[in-house]
């Protein structure tokens, strides 16, 4: 499926950002073939609606459609809380905007040779996996045989991930943080869905999820290990503005898994505009969001959780929030995870403690003039419970809407 056809489909379904709509509508005005393509697609969809026999709706498509009709959650209890008010009083951005990438190390610093080999091998396999789930792949059109064959022959992420992550403990060491970011952010959910692909238990929604997770995992690994793919890392460090629509596209209605405990994500209050200035910054932002999602997805009482991106409530920053109804006992686990003394947590919570430690490390890099303790006390990131709802969040410096530079886009699977 070429990019113009994909853009036309996204235009008809309302999936383009405001900037992308303007660009596509300009193309419509100046290109007759694009106008004809859009007209043909509209006619095709109308004919299908009239002539097709009724069939059962894909569950993922149904849930995503229903989400579009729901009012966003009321965040006033959270935004009016003492913790957020403390952030308003204390928030200040660094004189120089953090653009991501400062947490990187060289693979030569990884002393465990089997783990180092696993990093290179996983990265190379994911590079080959990405085109198998992209917009013009056979899997994007419902033929999963190539994808299943590749996964069975090359990927056993579910088995290897447990071996790699069971020994992990929270650490401030840059090498440990790079390893944990590469192994615990998006990789557990990707392993879950590739395992499904290998067993033949997938549909188009799973292909879509694998695409986004694979793309994010590659960026996170490059940003974590500077010599893993230096040529592409150099591209990631160029100015390339990323908008919030990229986050909505991959999170809205997405099923997310952290070591086989899954939850359904919804995007409620989402401002529209730029969120990061470079791919390396977006990779760090992605990693932080995955940390929040991993912590709350498997604790949700209703099996779902909300992701919100709020601008202007706290001047100068964007609040990224993940929240859900959580049982009081599971909420106590998150209290322990978000405590200052991560090293004292029981082993069963070690992976969760690593996730919180990763968020702490990112906040320290983003706001280098403050210690982690100062940032936590000032509510730059945190956890709180209000009326049975558990909230996790972090603040990130906003960027101007009228930002110049290249705009990031994504080749989505044809769905």
ZASE-312684 format. One record per residue (C-alpha): residue in one letter; x, y, z. Coordinates in steps of 0.02 Angstrom, whole numbers, plus 50000, padded with zeros to 5 digits. Example, Ala and Ser with C-alpha at 12.3 -4.5 7.8 and 13.67 -1.06 7.14 Angstrom:
<sites>
A506154977550390S506844994750357
</sites>
This chain:
<sites>
X500005000050000X500845016349947X500925031350062X499625041749968X498345027849978X498695025750164X498525044550189X496855044350097X496225030350209X496805039550365X495975055450299X494315046550278X494415038650451X494945054850537X496635047850592X497715061950526X498335076050638X497805093750596X499485097050512X499365081050410X497585085450357X498175102350293X499565094250193X498415080850121X497055093550076X498365103849986X498825088249888X496985085849846X496875103449775X498415101549665X498385083349613X496975075949511X497555057949536X497455060249725X495685067049708X495205052149601X495975040149726X494995047749870X493385047149769X493675028949723X493995024349905X492415033449960X491405024349827X492175007649874X491735009950057X489965015250015X489734999949905X490404988450039X489214995850166X487734992850051X488194975849978X489174966650110X488314953650215X488274957250402X489744949750493X490444949950668X491464965350707X493294963750747X493384966050937X494854977850928X494014988750795X492404988750896X493284994151056X494265007850967X492675014350885X491715014451049X493125024051133X492905038151007X491105040451066X491515041251251X491795057351348X493555059051417X493765055751603X493525069951727X495285074151784X494785088451899X495055078252059X496825074652004X497235091551926X496515100352079X497465089452203X498785095752323X500125085852231X499795094452065X499645111352151X501365108152225X502015105152049X501255121651990X502145130852129X503825122452100X503925118551914X505325126751817X506145120951659X508015119751632X508875133751539X509325121251403X507975109251345X508415090951369X508315082451200X508565064351253X510005052451229X511075056851380X510755039751457X511675030451320X513185019051347X514265008051236X513904989451220X515714986251266X515224991251444X514034976351457X515104963051542X513884948451525X514364941751353X512774931551330X511714946851369X512754957651252X512504944851114X510644944751152X510564963651130X511374963250957X510394947850903X508724955050959X509064971650872X509514963050708X507974951950714X506834966650750X507554975950601X506984961250494X505314959950584X504794978050553X504494976650364X503474960750394X502174970950490X502264987650399X500904995250292X501344986150131X501694969050210X500634953750177X500224953050364X499424970350352X498214962850225X497794947450329X499084934750267X500104930550422X501124915750355X502754925450324X502634933650494X502284917250583X503714908450493X504954922150537X504454922550720X504564903650737X506274903150654X507074918250737X506164925250888X505894917151056X505764933251154X504564926651283X505774912951338X507334923751333X506564938751418X506274929651581X508074923651584X508704941251551X507574950751671X507374939451823X509064944851897X508714963551871X508684975152021X508504994152029X510155003051997X510765020551955X512255013951856X512095019951674X512465002651602X511144994551712X509895008151665X510225005751478X509984986951496X508394988851596X507665001751477X508004990051330X507274974851419X505814981651522X505004996251429X504174990251268X505014973151247X503884963151366X502314968151270X503184965151104X503714947851164X501904943951210X501244948451038X502644940150939X502334924251038X500514925350984X501094927750804X502184912350815X500714901950875X499574908850738X498404917350862X498384934750788X497324946250682X497574963450606X497484972050774X498964961750837X499944965750679X499634984150711X500234982450891X501804972850840X502224986450715X502155000450843X503044990450978X504424984750860X504735002350796X504785009350974X505904995351037X507174998650900X507235017150943X507385013851129X508815001451102X509755013550988X509565027551115X510175015951254X511715009051165X512625021851058X513625009350955X512174997650917X511685006850757X512695023050751X512115028050577X510275027250621X510605035050791X511355050050701X509715051550605X508745050250768X509715064950838X509185076850698X507765089250726X506175079750689X504645085850780X503465072450846X501635076250882X500455068851010X499435060850870X500835047950853X500535042851034X498645042451013X498795031650857X499755018050947X498945018651119X497085021551084X496215004751105X497874995551115X498034979751218X499614981151320X500494966951408X501834966451542X502424948551566X500754941651504X499674952551618X498684963051493X497624978651501X496684988851370X497295006751347X496155021651315X496665039251269X495565051951356X496145069951372X497465072051237X498055089151181X498545090550998X500265097350961X502135093850968X502825083551111X504665081051067X505975088350951X507035073250906X506825054450889X508015051651036X506905062651144X505345053751083X506175037051125X506445043051303X504655049451314X504045032751247X505085023451375X504325033651517X502555030551455X502895011951440X503525011951619X501895019651681X500835007951573X501814992651631X501534997251813X499665000151801X499044988951659X499124972851759X498374980651916X496794988151841X495204981651923X494204983551763X495554977151645X495864994151566X496835010051598X496855027951535X498295037851462X498125056851464X499245070651398X498805087351477X499535103951425X499295121051510X498635114251675X500405116851740X501185131451644X502715126651544X502515107751546X501515093051483X500835080651609X500855062451553X499635052551662X499165034151672X497725029751787X496475016151826X495365009251962X496524998452067X496154987152214X496834993952378X498064979552403X498804981752230X498855000452258X499914997152412X501164988252299X501305004052195X501555014252354X503045003052392X503705004352214X503585023352219X504465024452386X506215031952403X506995015352459X506825004152306X508214992452360X507184985652505X505744979252399X505394960552390X505994951152236X504234949152168X504194968152141X505964969652073X505434972651892X504174985851948X505534994052053X506664994451899X505295003251801X505135016751934X507025018351940X507055020951751X505775034951768X506835042751906X508375042151794X507465050351650X506805064251762X508545067251830X509215069251652X507745080351602X507955091951752X509815090751795X509785105351918X508755095052041X509045078752132X507805064452115X507215067852293X506895086152253X505945081652095X504875068952188X504515081252329X504005094452201X502865081752111X503805081951945X503335063551946X502385052952067X500945041852119X499365045552214X497645037852248X496025047752239X494305039952266X494845022452218X495795028452064X497695026752056X498685039951960X500475038851898X501245053751808X502775063251751X503035081051690X503985085251530X504455102351459X503225108551329X503775114751158X503005128551057X501605123850937X502355134950802X503955124750798X504945124150637X505755108150577X505325091450499X503745083150559X503835064750603X502615052850524X502345034250527X501945021150398X500525012150484X499934994650447X498454994650328X496974993450446
</sites>
